[in-house]
Amino acid sequence: MYLSFSDLRKAKQQPDAETETEGAADGADGADTSAGAPGGISPTVRVASARVSSVVIALGIVSMFTDISSEATAAILPLYITGVIGLSTVAYGFIDGLYQGVSAIVRIAAGYAADRGDQPKWVAMFGYGISAIARVGLLFASGFAALTAVVVVDRLGKGARTAPRDALIAASSEPSSLGRSFGVHRMLDTVGAAVGPLLAFVILLFIPDGYTTVFVVSLAFAVLGVIVLGIFVPNKRPRAERAAGDGRPAPFRWKHLGDPRLTRLLLVAALFGSVTIGDGFVYLVLQSRGAFAAEWFPLFYVGTNIAFLALAVPFGRLSDRFGSARIFVIGHVALLGTYVLAAIPVSGALITIACLVLLGAFYAATDGILAALASQCTPVAARASGIAAAQTVVAVTRLIASVGFGLLWYTIGRTEAVMVVAVILAVLIPIAAWLLLGAKGRSTGGPPHDDVPAAVVAADATSDSPPLHDEGRAEPAE
């Protein structure tokens, strides 16, 4: 991977000698060479497609600080709620469901506001800001009602910031490297997601009852994220920048969200989200089976996030090469493997590590990939709303999944509950694959374009309605 802190447009103006040198390096990393590419792709195009915008890097750093904050808290919440406060697994399932899904309340509104006002940065700033304020509430919350209120405010902030932020990433990326851009952002995001639980682990190791200390550190990193966003992320305006190229801004229209490809994507996201239980439940199953001490519990989050960190960029590059829809489905195969390993009556370090690696692979293959898919299904004027629609569906269905799984655990037991979810997921995977790949191939009226290099397809693309599997047919970069 080659990261550049210069703007992508500047890459196209570099001298030929320098371009050829960098192109050769990129070719050694697995990119297509111009000699073998149809249409005679210039080295400049290859270099530009390999670069990641400085805006994406800055947003990744913002997400890194914010995830240190949120994941340090999330890593101790299962134990804090069930062990320190003494609530039941049903109560934890309800709170975890809110943590997963309450953001759905504002996701569509935030995406609409970002598209309508053409100001995604400031909508995202609002979301990051109220999540930071929620960290203050954790210092004083000591009961079910108070914790519920804090979680609701924090997740409303997440709902307000996610789609505008992802719209900024899409607007700052070349279409042929969209998956890589989201992969790089998720990689930086996951650095924070790995550091946060590790930080919580270190604090609890030296201060066994140091939950308040974890909350204070969490607040400090949340404030840092807001500061970096305000100072270092430019206020990109996707519609205004598009208008500079064709002379008029493209207005937001609700009909933009009626694309059949987006409808299929939302259906698949709903099916998969309904059987995606919270990570905390998986970790509670692993802990109960392996009898880990409480202070080691945050390391489950660390293991998952290290796997996510290692795989986010490779999966992003694979999605650019083979299609985001395929990688998205493969990610849920990894989730199925996670459930099977968590449910089998075998314990040991190898089983636990394999379970965490598969869970990390699931997130690496689905988190940023879903946003990339949604951005390909909507025009620039409605990009944030399209991403928000997909994320809303996931948030709502995961809320239902977490609450339902908590009740299922309470009713039939943890192992049986995990096996029920695994069986349902195994049935849904081929259905989802057909919806995204089989039905899509017939509806587009032609064979897939995956055999055409992304740079070639992007250069001659004229349609605003790309097939889901065809990364090169995504909207031209702004």
Long-range contacts (C-beta under 8 A, 24 or more apart in sequence): 1-29, 1-50, 1-52, 1-180, 1-184, 1-313, 1-317, 2-26, 2-29, 2-47, 2-50, 2-51, 3-51, 3-52, 3-57, 3-184, 4-51, 4-52, 4-53, 4-54, 5-54, 5-57, 6-51, 6-54, 7-53, 7-54, 8-48, 8-51, 8-53, 8-174, 8-477, 11-44, 11-47, 11-48, 11-51, 12-44, 12-48, 14-44, 14-47, 16-43, 19-43, 19-44, 19-47, 22-47, 23-47, 26-50, 30-317, 32-453, 32-455, 37-453, 37-455, 37-456, 38-452, 38-453, 38-456, 39-456, 39-459, 41-453, 41-455, 41-456, 41-459, 45-455, 45-459, 46-455, 48-174, 49-174, 49-176, 49-177, 49-454, 49-455, 49-458, 50-177, 50-180, 51-174, 51-177, 52-173, 52-177, 52-180, 52-181, 52-184, 53-172, 53-173, 53-181, 55-168, 55-169, 55-172, 55-233, 55-234, 55-236, 56-169, 56-172, 56-173, 56-181, 56-184, 56-185, 57-184, 57-188, 58-228, 58-229, 58-232, 58-233, 59-165, 59-168, 59-169, 59-185, 59-229, 59-233, 60-184, 60-185, 60-187, 60-188, 60-189, 61-188, 61-228, 61-232, 62-128, 62-165, 62-225, 62-228, 62-229, 62-233, 63-165, 63-185, 63-188, 63-189, 63-192, 63-225, 64-188, 64-189, 64-191, 64-192, 64-195, 64-225, 65-192, 65-221, 65-222, 65-224, 65-225, 65-228, 66-128, 66-131, 66-192, 66-221, 66-222, 66-225, 67-189, 67-190, 67-191, 67-192, 67-193, 67-196, 68-192, 68-193, 68-195, 68-196, 68-199, 68-218, 68-221, 69-131, 69-132, 69-135, 69-192, 69-196, 69-218, 69-219, 69-220, 69-221, 69-222, 69-225, 70-131, 70-154, 70-158, 70-196, 70-218, 70-222, 71-192, 71-193, 71-194, 71-195, 71-196, 71-197, 71-301, 71-305, 72-196, 72-197, 72-199, 72-200, 72-214, 72-217, 72-218, 72-221, 73-135, 73-138, 73-196, 73-200, 73-214, 73-215, 73-218, 74-99, 74-196, 74-197, 74-280, 74-301, 75-196, 75-197, 75-200, 75-201, 75-297, 75-298, 75-300, 75-301, 76-200, 76-204, 76-211, 76-214, 76-297, 76-298, 77-280, 78-280, 78-283, 78-284, 78-297, 79-294, 79-297, 80-211, 81-147, 83-294, 84-211, 85-142, 85-143, 85-144, 85-147, 87-144, 88-410, 89-284, 89-406, 89-409, 89-410, 90-406, 90-407, 90-410, 91-144, 92-280, 92-406, 93-278, 93-281, 93-402, 93-403, 93-405, 93-406, 93-407, 93-409, 94-148, 94-403, 94-406, 95-144, 95-147, 95-148, 95-151, 96-278, 96-280, 96-281, 96-402, 96-406, 97-278, 97-398, 97-399, 97-400, 97-401, 97-402, 97-403, 97-406, 98-148, 98-151, 98-152, 98-155, 98-399, 99-151, 99-154, 99-155, 99-278, 99-402, 100-278, 100-395, 100-398, 100-399, 100-401, 100-402, 101-155, 101-395, 101-396, 101-397, 101-398, 101-399, 101-400, 101-402, 102-151, 102-152, 102-155, 102-156, 102-159, 102-395, 102-399, 103-155, 103-156, 103-158, 103-159, 103-160, 103-162, 103-391, 103-395, 104-159, 104-391, 104-392, 104-393, 104-395, 104-396, 104-399, 105-156, 105-159, 106-156, 106-159, 106-160, 107-159, 107-160, 107-162, 107-163, 107-388, 107-389, 107-391, 107-392, 107-395, 108-385, 108-388, 108-389, 108-392, 109-160, 110-159, 110-160, 110-161, 110-162, 110-163, 110-164, 110-384, 110-388, 111-163, 111-164, 111-167, 111-384, 111-385, 111-386, 111-387, 111-388, 111-389, 112-252, 112-384, 112-385, 112-388, 113-164, 114-163, 114-164, 114-167, 114-384, 114-385, 115-167, 115-239, 115-252, 115-381, 115-382, 115-383, 115-384, 115-385, 116-252, 118-237, 118-238, 118-239, 118-240, 118-249, 119-235, 119-237, 120-164, 120-165, 120-167, 120-168, 120-171, 120-236, 120-238, 120-384, 121-164, 121-168, 121-229, 121-233, 121-234, 121-235, 121-236, 122-235, 123-160, 123-161, 123-164, 123-384, 124-160, 124-161, 124-164, 124-165, 124-168, 124-229, 125-161, 125-226, 125-229, 125-230, 126-157, 126-160, 126-161, 127-156, 127-157, 127-158, 127-159, 127-160, 127-161, 127-162, 127-164, 128-157, 128-161, 128-222, 128-225, 128-226, 128-229, 129-157, 129-226, 130-154, 130-156, 130-157, 130-160, 131-157, 131-158, 131-161, 131-222, 132-157, 132-219, 132-222, 132-223, 132-225, 132-226, 133-157, 135-215, 135-218, 135-219, 135-222, 136-219, 138-215, 138-218, 138-219, 139-212, 139-215, 139-216, 139-219, 159-391, 159-392, 159-395, 162-387, 162-388, 162-391, 163-384, 163-385, 163-387, 163-388, 163-391, 164-384, 166-371, 166-375, 166-384, 166-387, 167-238, 167-375, 167-383, 167-384, 167-387, 168-233, 168-236, 169-371, 170-371, 170-372, 170-375, 170-383, 170-387, 171-236, 171-238, 171-241, 171-380, 171-383, 171-477, 171-478, 172-236, 172-477, 172-478, 173-477, 174-458, 174-477, 175-454, 175-458, 175-461, 175-471, 175-472, 175-473, 175-474, 175-475, 175-476, 175-477, 176-320, 176-454, 176-455, 176-457, 176-458, 176-471, 176-472, 177-320, 177-454, 178-320, 178-372, 178-375, 178-376, 178-471, 178-474, 179-315, 179-316, 179-317, 179-318, 179-319, 179-320, 179-324, 179-327, 179-368, 179-369, 179-372, 179-471, 180-313, 180-316, 180-317, 180-320, 181-316, 182-316, 182-368, 182-369, 182-371, 182-372, 183-312, 183-313, 183-314, 183-315, 183-316, 183-317, 183-319, 183-364, 183-368, 184-312, 184-313, 184-316, 185-368, 186-308, 186-312, 186-316, 186-364, 186-367, 186-368, 187-309, 187-312, 187-313, 190-305, 190-308, 190-309, 190-312, 190-363, 190-364, 191-309, 192-221, 193-301, 193-305, 193-308, 193-309, 194-301, 194-302, 194-305, 194-306, 194-308, 194-309, 196-221, 196-301, 197-298, 197-299, 197-300, 197-301, 197-302, 197-305, 198-298, 198-299, 198-302, 200-298, 201-295, 201-296, 201-298, 201-299, 201-302, 204-294, 204-295, 204-298, 205-295, 208-295, 236-478, 238-380, 238-383, 238-478, 239-380, 239-381, 241-478, 242-380, 242-381, 242-478, 245-478, 249-381, 250-379, 250-380, 250-381, 251-381, 252-381, 252-382, 252-385, 253-381, 253-382, 256-378, 256-379, 256-381, 256-382, 256-385, 256-386, 257-378, 257-382, 257-385, 257-386, 257-389, 259-377, 259-378, 259-465, 260-443, 261-376, 261-377, 261-440, 261-465, 261-466, 261-467, 261-468, 262-374, 262-377, 262-378, 262-386, 262-389, 262-390, 264-435, 264-436, 264-439, 264-440, 264-468, 265-370, 265-373, 265-374, 265-377, 265-390, 265-436, 265-468, 266-389, 266-390, 266-393, 267-435, 268-328, 268-432, 268-435, 268-436, 269-370, 269-390, 269-393, 269-394, 269-397, 270-393, 270-394, 270-396, 270-397, 271-428, 271-431, 271-432, 272-332, 272-394, 272-397, 272-425, 272-428, 272-432, 273-393, 273-394, 273-395, 273-396, 273-397, 273-398, 273-401, 274-397, 274-400, 274-401, 275-401, 275-421, 275-424, 275-425, 275-428, 276-335, 276-394, 276-397, 276-398, 276-401, 277-401, 277-402, 277-405, 277-418, 277-421, 278-398, 278-401, 278-402, 278-405, 279-304, 279-359, 281-402, 281-405, 281-406, 281-409, 282-338, 282-339, 282-342, 282-355, 282-359, 282-418, 284-414, 285-342, 285-343, 285-414, 285-415, 285-418, 286-342, 286-352, 286-355, 288-414, 289-347, 290-347, 290-348, 290-352, 300-356, 303-352, 303-353, 303-356, 303-357, 303-360, 304-356, 304-359, 304-360, 304-363, 305-360, 306-360, 307-356, 307-357, 307-358, 307-359, 307-360, 307-361, 307-364, 308-360, 308-361, 308-363, 308-364, 308-367, 309-360, 310-360, 310-364, 311-360, 311-361, 311-364, 311-365, 312-364, 312-367, 312-368, 314-364, 315-361, 315-364, 315-365, 315-369, 316-368, 316-369, 319-369, 319-372, 319-471, 320-454, 320-471, 321-454, 321-471, 322-450, 323-448, 323-450, 323-468, 323-469, 323-470, 323-471, 324-369, 324-372, 324-373, 324-376, 324-468, 324-469, 324-471, 325-373, 325-436, 325-437, 325-440, 325-468, 325-469, 326-437, 326-469, 327-365, 327-369, 328-365, 328-366, 328-369, 328-370, 328-373, 328-436, 329-429, 329-432, 329-433, 329-436, 329-437, 330-365, 331-361, 331-362, 331-363, 331-364, 331-365, 331-366, 331-369, 332-362, 332-366, 332-425, 332-428, 332-429, 332-432, 333-429, 334-358, 334-359, 334-361, 334-362, 334-365, 335-359, 335-362, 335-425, 336-422, 336-425, 336-426, 336-429, 338-362, 339-418, 339-419, 339-421, 339-422, 339-425, 340-422, 342-418, 343-415, 343-418, 343-419, 343-422, 345-415, 370-394, 373-468, 375-474, 375-475, 376-466, 376-468, 376-471, 376-473, 376-474, 376-475, 377-466, 377-468, 379-464, 379-475, 380-475, 380-478, 383-475, 436-468, 436-469, 437-469, 440-467, 440-468, 440-469, 441-467, 441-469, 449-473
